[in-house]
Amino acid sequence: MIEYVDTHAHLYDEAFDGDFDITIERIKESGVVKCIFPAIDSTSFSRQISAGERCGDFVAQAMGLHPTSVGANWRDELDFALDSIGKTKCVAVGEIGIDGYWSKEFMQEQKEVSRVQLEEAYNRSLPVIIHAREATEEIFQVLDSLGKKVPQGVFHAFSGSYETYERIAKYGNFMVGIGGVVTYKNAGVAKSVERIPLERIVLETDSPYLTPVPFRGKRNESSYLVHIAEKIAQIKGIALEEVASATTSNAFEMFGL
């Protein structure tokens, strides 16, 4: 069987409350051998941990503070995230970064929270999972501020140009997470994927969000990873098995799975 790794799935979301165990079995049957659960904030921590424990070794955890959860109480949330990174068995610091789409009210605080967590990841030799939505320049500014102390990691939900990928590559060992958006009609990221080396790509769903075609509009889940892999294979003109083998190997190497 072809094996896949979903490097970004919020399967602990309430959207899966009614059929969590059945969904996990369906995901395993599709060929997915590992899922990484990225963190959001203190309010979802217990759900994330308990869902992961129900899945055993099938799930690996990432800990951190999501940029859209940086608000008036950001210092308390950051402290909670740092404590979680230190006390929880995790394979990455994430999901961290900057989001300028939902609100720009706490942009400076988002930059500071990102910087602190990037430093924490570097000091712990952990990779990062970076969320950068309408904030590409801001995240590059934070990375620049770190000098040579930049951790390795993944730019989650990458949808940028090849030129943006080239800028990311200059920071060191970074991969891009390609998800359902690549399957959308007229998705600009398809042109980027055509040129980005396969050894720099990992697969992700961001379940329950960003559902790929042909299920767009429905709840996303990790078993749909195959449709993302098929689209990448089509774009690059290579076999599905090659995409699966390379991206799975990339994920195991990046996250030490």
Backbone as CSV, one residue per row, in Angstrom:
resi,resn,N_x,N_y,N_z,CA_x,CA_y,CA_z,C_x,C_y,C_z
1,MET,0.832,-1.202,0.000,0.000,0.000,0.000,0.873,1.261,0.000
2,ILE,0.429,2.284,-0.729,1.107,3.576,-0.714,0.893,4.225,0.653
3,GLU,1.968,4.787,1.216,1.886,5.386,2.554,2.028,6.907,2.490
4,TYR,1.212,7.581,3.317,1.213,9.035,3.377,1.371,9.507,4.821
5,VAL,1.845,10.755,4.980,1.859,11.421,6.278,1.108,12.740,6.134
6,ASP,0.130,12.951,7.001,-0.562,14.242,7.043,0.157,15.089,8.087
7,THR,0.925,16.066,7.615,1.754,16.855,8.534,0.994,17.974,9.226
8,HIS,-0.321,18.081,8.960,-1.081,19.177,9.585,-2.565,18.834,9.564
9,ALA,-3.085,18.359,10.692,-4.498,17.985,10.768,-5.058,18.298,12.151
10,HIS,-6.150,19.050,12.173,-6.829,19.360,13.440,-7.979,18.368,13.634
11,LEU,-7.635,17.098,13.696,-8.666,16.071,13.836,-9.301,16.070,15.222
12,TYR,-8.731,16.862,16.125,-9.324,16.997,17.458,-10.413,18.061,17.486
13,ASP,-10.684,18.670,16.350,-11.710,19.703,16.249,-13.094,19.112,16.543
14,GLU,-13.997,19.956,17.020,-15.362,19.513,17.346,-16.085,18.927,16.140
15,ALA,-15.625,19.262,14.943,-16.269,18.737,13.731,-16.222,17.218,13.660
16,PHE,-15.311,16.603,14.431,-15.154,15.146,14.398,-15.738,14.455,15.631
17,ASP,-16.416,15.198,16.486,-16.930,14.623,17.730,-17.862,13.434,17.496
18,GLY,-18.678,13.510,16.459,-19.691,12.473,16.256,-19.180,11.175,15.680
19,ASP,-18.012,11.206,15.027,-17.530,9.985,14.371,-16.005,9.895,14.383
20,PHE,-15.387,10.318,15.459,-13.930,10.389,15.538,-13.262,9.042,15.262
21,ASP,-13.664,8.005,15.983,-13.001,6.696,15.849,-13.183,6.115,14.447
22,ILE,-14.371,6.256,13.896,-14.640,5.748,12.543,-13.791,6.500,11.530
23,THR,-13.668,7.808,11.730,-12.867,8.634,10.818,-11.407,8.223,10.861
24,ILE,-10.880,7.983,12.052,-9.478,7.571,12.189,-9.236,6.249,11.468
25,GLU,-10.164,5.312,11.589,-10.017,4.027,10.900,-10.024,4.218,9.384
26,ARG,-10.915,5.094,8.913,-10.991,5.365,7.473,-9.693,6.009,6.977
27,ILE,-9.129,6.886,7.790,-7.863,7.548,7.441,-6.741,6.509,7.330
28,LYS,-6.668,5.608,8.283,-5.633,4.563,8.257,-5.790,3.672,7.027
29,GLU,-7.033,3.333,6.698,-7.297,2.475,5.543,-6.901,3.147,4.229
30,SER,-6.858,4.481,4.215,-6.509,5.218,2.991,-5.003,5.218,2.720
31,GLY,-4.213,4.756,3.713,-2.772,4.705,3.532,-1.999,5.702,4.373
32,VAL,-2.711,6.527,5.119,-2.039,7.490,5.998,-1.474,6.733,7.205
33,VAL,-0.171,6.875,7.432,0.476,6.139,8.516,0.795,7.017,9.717
34,LYS,0.651,8.333,9.548,0.958,9.247,10.649,0.253,10.579,10.419
35,CYS,-0.236,11.162,11.501,-0.821,12.508,11.466,-0.151,13.364,12.535
36,ILE,0.111,14.611,12.192,0.628,15.562,13.178,-0.490,16.531,13.541
37,PHE,-0.725,16.652,14.851,-1.728,17.585,15.364,-1.043,18.890,15.775
38,PRO,-1.260,19.989,15.082,-0.711,21.272,15.506,-1.622,21.928,16.552
39,ALA,-1.020,22.658,17.465,-1.774,23.289,18.542,-2.415,24.604,18.091
40,ILE,-3.392,25.063,18.880,-4.028,26.363,18.646,-3.797,27.268,19.855
41,ASP,-4.361,26.891,21.008,-4.164,27.687,22.225,-4.594,26.868,23.441
42,SER,-4.669,27.516,24.598,-4.975,26.802,25.844,-6.375,26.204,25.848
43,THR,-7.311,26.828,25.120,-8.700,26.355,25.150,-8.881,25.029,24.422
44,SER,-7.980,24.714,23.500,-8.107,23.469,22.732,-7.081,22.417,23.157
45,PHE,-6.238,22.754,24.127,-5.140,21.874,24.526,-5.640,20.504,24.995
46,SER,-6.619,20.486,25.891,-7.105,19.211,26.442,-7.697,18.325,25.357
47,ARG,-8.452,18.927,24.440,-9.036,18.157,23.335,-7.933,17.553,22.476
48,GLN,-6.912,18.346,22.184,-5.804,17.900,21.344,-5.078,16.714,21.973
49,ILE,-4.764,16.838,23.251,-4.025,15.782,23.943,-4.853,14.507,24.054
50,SER,-6.122,14.630,24.464,-6.955,13.435,24.645,-7.209,12.733,23.314
51,ALA,-7.413,13.517,22.229,-7.627,12.913,20.906,-6.372,12.173,20.458
52,GLY,-5.217,12.763,20.719,-3.963,12.120,20.364,-3.748,10.834,21.128
53,GLU,-4.087,10.843,22.400,-3.915,9.644,23.225,-4.811,8.507,22.744
54,ARG,-5.983,8.832,22.227,-6.894,7.812,21.703,-6.312,7.137,20.456
55,CYS,-5.405,7.844,19.790,-4.830,7.341,18.534,-3.478,6.665,18.714
56,GLY,-2.891,6.770,19.892,-1.592,6.145,20.133,-0.505,6.705,19.236
57,ASP,0.348,5.814,18.740,1.497,6.230,17.930,1.109,6.776,16.564
58,PHE,-0.142,6.632,16.178,-0.591,7.148,14.884,-0.508,8.675,14.822
59,VAL,-0.563,9.308,15.991,-0.557,10.782,16.069,0.699,11.282,16.767
60,ALA,1.293,12.328,16.197,2.390,13.060,16.840,1.892,14.470,17.110
61,GLN,2.319,15.039,18.232,1.827,16.349,18.638,2.833,17.470,18.339
62,ALA,2.285,18.648,18.019,3.067,19.883,17.961,2.452,20.840,18.966
63,MET,3.285,21.624,19.622,2.804,22.558,20.638,3.200,23.994,20.284
64,GLY,2.302,24.931,20.533,2.596,26.329,20.259,1.336,27.159,20.336
65,LEU,1.469,28.449,20.037,0.333,29.370,20.065,0.038,29.876,18.658
66,HIS,-1.166,29.585,18.182,-1.621,29.994,16.853,-1.747,31.512,16.789
67,PRO,-1.328,32.130,15.677,-1.361,33.589,15.609,-2.739,34.220,15.774
68,THR,-3.805,33.528,15.351,-5.133,34.122,15.505,-5.613,34.082,16.960
69,SER,-4.861,33.400,17.813,-5.185,33.368,19.240,-4.351,34.367,20.037
70,VAL,-3.605,35.213,19.342,-2.835,36.273,20.001,-3.733,37.488,20.145
71,GLY,-4.146,37.736,21.391,-5.046,38.852,21.680,-4.610,39.596,22.915
72,ALA,-5.586,40.147,23.631,-5.285,40.953,24.816,-4.557,40.139,25.887
73,ASN,-4.827,38.839,25.956,-4.190,37.976,26.968,-3.011,37.202,26.391
74,TRP,-2.331,37.789,25.404,-1.290,37.062,24.664,-0.141,36.585,25.545
75,ARG,0.189,37.351,26.575,1.295,36.927,27.442,0.950,35.639,28.188
76,ASP,-0.282,35.539,28.695,-0.702,34.317,29.386,-0.722,33.132,28.426
77,GLU,-1.225,33.357,27.218,-1.293,32.282,26.226,0.116,31.846,25.792
78,LEU,1.002,32.815,25.653,2.378,32.477,25.276,3.045,31.663,26.367
79,ASP,2.852,32.053,27.610,3.417,31.294,28.733,2.886,29.866,28.739
80,PHE,1.584,29.725,28.473,0.976,28.390,28.429,1.597,27.560,27.309
81,ALA,1.795,28.181,26.150,2.382,27.480,25.006,3.805,27.030,25.305
82,LEU,4.594,27.915,25.877,5.987,27.579,26.198,6.043,26.452,27.224
83,ASP,5.128,26.493,28.189,5.058,25.441,29.203,4.676,24.104,28.548
84,SER,3.745,24.165,27.593,3.306,22.954,26.894,4.436,22.347,26.069
85,ILE,5.214,23.202,25.423,6.347,22.728,24.633,7.333,21.974,25.531
86,GLY,7.524,22.505,26.740,8.479,21.906,27.653,8.003,20.624,28.309
87,LYS,6.683,20.502,28.503,6.159,19.374,29.267,5.512,18.271,28.428
88,THR,5.256,18.558,27.149,4.558,17.601,26.293,5.523,16.971,25.302
89,LYS,5.361,15.689,25.055,6.161,15.037,24.025,5.683,15.545,22.669
90,CYS,6.497,16.386,22.036,6.081,16.957,20.763,7.210,16.892,19.746
91,VAL,6.819,16.860,18.478,7.791,16.737,17.393,8.057,18.071,16.708
92,ALA,7.320,19.117,17.121,7.491,20.432,16.499,6.881,21.510,17.371
93,VAL,7.285,22.751,17.107,6.656,23.927,17.706,5.714,24.498,16.650
94,GLY,4.432,24.468,16.941,3.475,24.940,15.952,2.040,24.664,16.385
95,GLU,1.122,25.307,15.887,1.221,26.128,14.701,1.465,27.567,15.135
96,ILE,2.561,28.141,14.681,2.923,29.499,15.062,3.011,30.362,13.797
97,GLY,3.191,31.665,13.975,3.351,32.525,12.804,2.602,33.831,12.927
98,ILE,2.179,34.355,11.782,1.505,35.654,11.731,0.337,35.572,10.758
99,ASP,-0.802,36.124,11.178,-2.001,36.141,10.347,-2.522,37.570,10.225
100,GLY,-2.461,38.113,9.007,-2.972,39.450,8.758,-4.326,39.444,8.094
101,TYR,-4.913,38.260,7.953,-6.200,38.126,7.267,-7.373,38.444,8.191
102,TRP,-7.396,37.805,9.358,-8.548,37.968,10.254,-8.518,39.291,11.005
103,SER,-7.333,39.717,11.405,-7.238,40.983,12.141,-5.790,41.459,12.163
104,LYS,-5.631,42.770,12.077,-4.290,43.355,12.166,-4.105,44.089,13.492
105,GLU,-5.052,43.937,14.405,-5.025,44.664,15.671,-3.810,44.325,16.524
106,PHE,-3.403,43.056,16.527,-2.297,42.623,17.386,-1.096,42.155,16.568
107,MET,-0.843,42.831,15.458,0.250,42.411,14.577,1.608,42.464,15.260
108,GLN,1.879,43.508,16.019,3.170,43.606,16.706,3.314,42.500,17.737
109,GLU,2.218,42.216,18.436,2.246,41.141,19.418,2.435,39.785,18.728
110,GLN,1.802,39.611,17.567,1.990,38.365,16.816,3.457,38.171,16.438
111,LYS,4.104,39.254,16.025,5.510,39.173,15.647,6.372,38.784,16.843
112,GLU,6.078,39.362,18.002,6.844,39.048,19.204,6.617,37.603,19.636
113,VAL,5.362,37.155,19.608,5.037,35.779,19.980,5.722,34.788,19.033
114,SER,5.741,35.128,17.750,6.418,34.273,16.767,7.910,34.196,17.052
115,ARG,8.503,35.355,17.308,9.947,35.398,17.563,10.314,34.536,18.763
116,VAL,9.575,34.673,19.842,9.865,33.915,21.062,9.751,32.411,20.811
117,GLN,8.713,32.010,20.090,8.510,30.580,19.842,9.527,30.021,18.846
118,LEU,9.937,30.831,17.886,10.997,30.411,16.969,12.305,30.196,17.731
119,GLU,12.587,31.092,18.656,13.793,30.939,19.479,13.701,29.682,20.344
120,GLU,12.511,29.436,20.896,12.303,28.245,21.723,12.551,26.986,20.900
121,ALA,12.042,26.964,19.675,12.235,25.815,18.800,13.710,25.611,18.493
122,TYR,14.404,26.688,18.189,15.833,26.590,17.879,16.605,26.048,19.076
123,ASN,16.292,26.565,20.261,17.001,26.145,21.476,16.727,24.684,21.830
124,ARG,15.560,24.183,21.430,15.198,22.795,21.721,15.458,21.862,20.535
125,SER,16.027,22.414,19.472,16.307,21.643,18.250,15.046,20.980,17.694
126,LEU,13.943,21.739,17.735,12.678,21.264,17.189,12.343,22.048,15.921
127,PRO,11.727,21.405,14.932,11.270,22.144,13.759,10.034,22.972,14.105
128,VAL,9.712,23.924,13.234,8.536,24.762,13.438,7.522,24.530,12.323
129,ILE,6.259,24.790,12.644,5.184,24.789,11.644,4.675,26.217,11.581
130,ILE,4.969,26.895,10.472,4.700,28.329,10.359,3.438,28.616,9.557
131,HIS,2.555,29.390,10.174,1.338,29.895,9.551,1.621,31.331,9.126
132,ALA,1.524,31.615,7.830,1.759,32.980,7.339,0.664,33.331,6.340
133,ARG,-0.377,33.998,6.836,-1.491,34.366,5.959,-1.564,35.878,5.837
134,GLU,-1.396,36.357,4.620,-1.345,37.794,4.343,-0.359,38.476,5.299
135,ALA,0.773,37.823,5.501,1.788,38.354,6.414,3.174,37.841,6.031
136,THR,3.379,37.634,4.732,4.651,37.069,4.274,5.837,37.949,4.658
137,GLU,5.730,39.233,4.390,6.836,40.147,4.702,7.095,40.208,6.202
138,GLU,6.026,40.184,6.975,6.164,40.244,8.440,6.892,39.017,8.977
139,ILE,6.570,37.839,8.445,7.246,36.636,8.941,8.708,36.625,8.518
140,PHE,9.003,37.168,7.338,10.400,37.265,6.912,11.170,38.232,7.812
141,GLN,10.515,39.297,8.250,11.155,40.250,9.166,11.524,39.567,10.477
142,VAL,10.621,38.730,10.976,10.896,38.018,12.227,12.048,37.032,12.027
143,LEU,12.026,36.297,10.937,13.105,35.350,10.661,14.441,36.079,10.518
144,ASP,14.433,37.233,9.866,15.658,38.024,9.726,16.214,38.444,11.083
145,SER,15.312,38.723,12.027,15.730,39.187,13.352,16.454,38.108,14.150
146,LEU,16.312,36.859,13.733,16.931,35.742,14.458,18.389,35.516,14.075
147,GLY,18.836,36.186,13.017,20.209,35.974,12.561,20.398,34.557,12.085
148,LYS,21.419,33.895,12.597,21.697,32.513,12.195,20.925,31.487,13.033
149,LYS,20.194,31.956,14.043,19.485,31.037,14.926,18.053,30.780,14.437
150,VAL,17.961,30.316,13.200,16.666,30.001,12.595,16.473,28.486,12.611
151,PRO,15.386,27.999,13.199,15.157,26.545,13.203,14.740,26.058,11.819
152,GLN,14.724,24.763,11.625,14.173,24.217,10.393,12.662,24.106,10.560
153,GLY,11.977,23.808,9.471,10.538,23.679,9.611,9.770,23.662,8.314
154,VAL,8.464,23.897,8.451,7.537,23.853,7.316,6.716,25.133,7.264
155,PHE,6.599,25.705,6.079,5.643,26.785,5.847,4.320,26.121,5.495
156,HIS,3.417,26.136,6.468,2.124,25.476,6.362,1.218,26.186,5.345
157,ALA,0.404,25.385,4.644,-0.586,25.910,3.687,0.054,26.864,2.680
158,PHE,1.176,26.458,2.144,1.879,27.335,1.207,1.038,27.553,-0.050
159,SER,0.873,28.821,-0.406,0.106,29.156,-1.613,0.774,30.287,-2.384
160,GLY,2.058,30.520,-2.085,2.774,31.638,-2.680,3.419,31.334,-4.018
161,SER,4.129,32.319,-4.517,4.825,32.203,-5.792,6.118,31.409,-5.620
162,TYR,6.702,31.030,-6.749,7.991,30.347,-6.692,9.058,31.278,-6.121
163,GLU,8.935,32.572,-6.402,9.878,33.557,-5.871,9.795,33.620,-4.350
164,THR,8.595,33.492,-3.807,8.435,33.449,-2.349,9.086,32.188,-1.792
165,TYR,8.903,31.067,-2.495,9.563,29.823,-2.077,11.083,30.004,-2.046
166,GLU,11.631,30.662,-3.057,13.078,30.879,-3.106,13.553,31.694,-1.909
167,ARG,12.752,32.665,-1.488,13.115,33.455,-0.303,13.093,32.583,0.950
168,ILE,12.098,31.721,1.043,12.006,30.797,2.181,13.233,29.889,2.223
169,ALA,13.628,29.385,1.062,14.741,28.441,0.975,16.050,29.041,1.472
170,LYS,16.176,30.348,1.385,17.417,31.004,1.812,17.623,30.940,3.323
171,TYR,16.547,30.673,4.064,16.663,30.611,5.529,17.202,29.273,6.012
172,GLY,17.322,28.302,5.112,17.873,27.014,5.526,16.956,25.862,5.193
173,ASN,16.840,24.927,6.112,16.095,23.695,5.866,14.602,23.889,6.098
174,PHE,13.946,24.483,5.112,12.493,24.668,5.183,11.814,23.922,4.054
175,MET,10.679,23.329,4.382,9.825,22.697,3.395,8.519,23.472,3.315
176,VAL,7.736,23.182,2.292,6.425,23.813,2.174,5.351,22.743,2.285
177,GLY,4.307,23.058,3.044,3.179,22.147,3.186,2.159,22.434,2.105
178,ILE,1.872,21.449,1.273,0.917,21.608,0.181,-0.368,20.862,0.537
179,GLY,-1.481,21.587,0.466,-2.774,21.018,0.839,-3.812,21.143,-0.254
180,GLY,-5.066,21.150,0.161,-6.187,21.115,-0.770,-6.258,22.239,-1.774
181,VAL,-5.698,23.400,-1.430,-5.767,24.559,-2.337,-5.166,24.238,-3.704
182,VAL,-4.173,23.369,-3.738,-3.512,23.042,-5.013,-4.479,22.372,-5.994
183,THR,-5.576,21.807,-5.479,-6.552,21.133,-6.344,-7.608,22.088,-6.889
184,TYR,-7.633,23.334,-6.395,-8.681,24.269,-6.797,-8.425,24.808,-8.201
185,LYS,-9.496,25.066,-8.902,-9.392,25.607,-10.256,-8.690,26.955,-10.233
186,ASN,-7.735,27.122,-11.128,-6.967,28.370,-11.246,-6.126,28.691,-10.010
187,ALA,-5.795,27.677,-9.218,-4.947,27.913,-8.040,-3.536,28.280,-8.498
188,GLY,-3.091,29.461,-8.115,-1.769,29.933,-8.527,-0.639,29.084,-8.010
189,VAL,-0.865,28.420,-6.873,0.215,27.636,-6.257,0.608,26.437,-7.130
190,ALA,-0.260,26.046,-8.045,0.068,24.922,-8.927,1.320,25.223,-9.749
191,LYS,1.450,26.476,-10.199,2.635,26.858,-10.971,3.888,26.809,-10.107
192,SER,3.738,27.135,-8.835,4.874,27.061,-7.918,5.271,25.613,-7.668
193,VAL,4.287,24.758,-7.439,4.534,23.337,-7.167,5.257,22.684,-8.340
194,GLU,4.951,23.143,-9.535,5.604,22.597,-10.731,7.120,22.768,-10.663
195,ARG,7.578,23.851,-10.010,9.005,24.173,-9.977,9.675,23.830,-8.651
196,ILE,8.897,23.743,-7.577,9.491,23.433,-6.270,9.948,21.980,-6.248
197,PRO,11.194,21.714,-5.849,11.689,20.323,-5.816,10.834,19.444,-4.911
198,LEU,10.601,18.220,-5.328,9.775,17.297,-4.552,10.347,17.056,-3.161
199,GLU,11.671,17.125,-3.042,12.300,16.902,-1.729,12.070,18.059,-0.759
200,ARG,11.371,19.098,-1.214,11.056,20.244,-0.351,9.567,20.330,-0.037
201,ILE,8.819,19.280,-0.369,7.362,19.297,-0.194,6.914,18.237,0.805
202,VAL,6.000,18.629,1.694,5.282,17.669,2.535,3.789,17.863,2.298
203,LEU,3.022,16.817,2.553,1.574,16.868,2.349,0.863,17.232,3.641
204,GLU,-0.274,17.890,3.489,-1.092,18.252,4.657,-2.532,18.456,4.212
205,THR,-3.457,18.323,5.162,-4.866,18.595,4.839,-5.400,19.838,5.546
206,ASP,-4.881,20.142,6.729,-5.446,21.196,7.581,-6.890,20.873,7.947
207,SER,-7.192,19.589,8.041,-8.544,19.156,8.422,-8.978,19.852,9.712
208,PRO,-10.244,20.277,9.784,-11.352,20.035,8.851,-11.505,21.118,7.768
209,TYR,-10.455,21.918,7.557,-10.541,23.044,6.624,-9.883,22.719,5.278
210,LEU,-10.039,23.617,4.303,-9.344,23.564,3.004,-9.487,22.214,2.304
211,THR,-10.701,21.737,2.247,-10.986,20.434,1.644,-10.658,20.424,0.149
212,PRO,-9.937,19.388,-0.306,-9.580,19.327,-1.735,-10.761,18.943,-2.616
213,VAL,-10.641,19.275,-3.901,-11.544,18.737,-4.908,-11.306,17.224,-4.951
214,PRO,-12.314,16.352,-5.002,-13.702,16.630,-5.348,-14.647,16.795,-4.152
215,PHE,-14.105,17.009,-2.947,-14.950,17.095,-1.758,-15.075,18.529,-1.236
216,ARG,-14.618,19.512,-2.017,-14.635,20.897,-1.575,-16.052,21.298,-1.140
217,GLY,-16.129,21.984,0.001,-17.419,22.367,0.559,-17.859,21.448,1.680
218,LYS,-17.195,20.293,1.814,-17.493,19.354,2.887,-16.372,19.388,3.927
219,ARG,-16.579,18.735,5.043,-15.550,18.622,6.081,-14.333,17.896,5.534
220,ASN,-13.165,18.448,5.771,-11.937,17.807,5.308,-11.481,16.750,6.315
221,GLU,-10.770,15.733,5.819,-10.177,14.732,6.707,-8.918,14.179,6.042
222,SER,-8.090,13.536,6.815,-6.771,13.107,6.340,-6.824,12.046,5.249
223,SER,-7.928,11.332,5.116,-8.015,10.325,4.052,-8.054,10.977,2.669
224,TYR,-8.335,12.276,2.622,-8.365,12.989,1.341,-6.965,13.401,0.873
225,LEU,-5.967,13.036,1.646,-4.587,13.375,1.293,-4.211,12.840,-0.089
226,VAL,-4.787,11.703,-0.455,-4.481,11.086,-1.745,-4.825,12.006,-2.910
227,HIS,-5.872,12.804,-2.773,-6.278,13.701,-3.863,-5.265,14.836,-4.048
228,ILE,-4.663,15.253,-2.942,-3.608,16.272,-3.012,-2.373,15.679,-3.676
229,ALA,-2.015,14.475,-3.277,-0.856,13.794,-3.864,-1.064,13.543,-5.353
230,GLU,-2.268,13.148,-5.723,-2.575,12.904,-7.138,-2.422,14.179,-7.957
231,LYS,-2.853,15.306,-7.402,-2.742,16.580,-8.122,-1.282,16.975,-8.302
232,ILE,-0.479,16.777,-7.266,0.955,17.087,-7.366,1.611,16.201,-8.427
233,ALA,1.248,14.927,-8.440,1.788,13.999,-9.437,1.417,14.458,-10.847
234,GLN,0.176,14.896,-10.992,-0.291,15.387,-12.292,0.483,16.627,-12.722
235,ILE,0.654,17.563,-11.802,1.358,18.812,-12.103,2.799,18.541,-12.522
236,LYS,3.449,17.626,-11.805,4.860,17.348,-12.061,5.083,16.280,-13.133
237,GLY,4.007,15.630,-13.553,4.134,14.601,-14.569,4.903,13.382,-14.103
238,ILE,4.674,12.994,-12.840,5.352,11.838,-12.261,4.324,10.887,-11.654
239,ALA,4.768,9.737,-11.213,3.863,8.735,-10.649,3.420,9.134,-9.242
240,LEU,2.196,8.749,-8.909,1.668,8.999,-7.565,2.578,8.384,-6.504
241,GLU,3.088,7.184,-6.793,3.957,6.492,-5.840,5.207,7.313,-5.525
242,GLU,5.700,8.023,-6.511,6.895,8.850,-6.306,6.589,10.018,-5.373
243,VAL,5.443,10.635,-5.571,5.032,11.746,-4.702,4.857,11.256,-3.268
244,ALA,4.154,10.135,-3.117,3.904,9.595,-1.775,5.201,9.215,-1.079
245,SER,6.069,8.521,-1.785,7.332,8.073,-1.198,8.196,9.248,-0.752
246,ALA,8.329,10.249,-1.617,9.188,11.395,-1.300,8.620,12.229,-0.165
247,THR,7.329,12.551,-0.223,6.744,13.423,0.803,6.677,12.737,2.156
248,THR,6.456,11.423,2.155,6.447,10.677,3.419,7.846,10.651,4.029
249,SER,8.836,10.410,3.194,10.228,10.440,3.655,10.604,11.826,4.174
250,ASN,10.170,12.866,3.467,10.435,14.250,3.902,9.852,14.514,5.280
251,ALA,8.622,14.054,5.488,7.938,14.285,6.768,8.629,13.551,7.899
252,PHE,9.011,12.288,7.665,9.703,11.515,8.696,11.033,12.168,9.060
253,GLU,11.727,12.668,8.058,13.019,13.299,8.311,12.867,14.642,9.042
254,MET,11.945,15.473,8.569,11.769,16.803,9.165,11.345,16.717,10.625
255,PHE,10.399,15.827,10.917,9.817,15.769,12.256,10.376,14.656,13.124
256,GLY,11.349,13.922,12.610,11.950,12.859,13.405,10.959,11.792,13.804
257,LEU,10.070,11.411,12.901,9.003,10.465,13.226,9.522,9.031,13.293
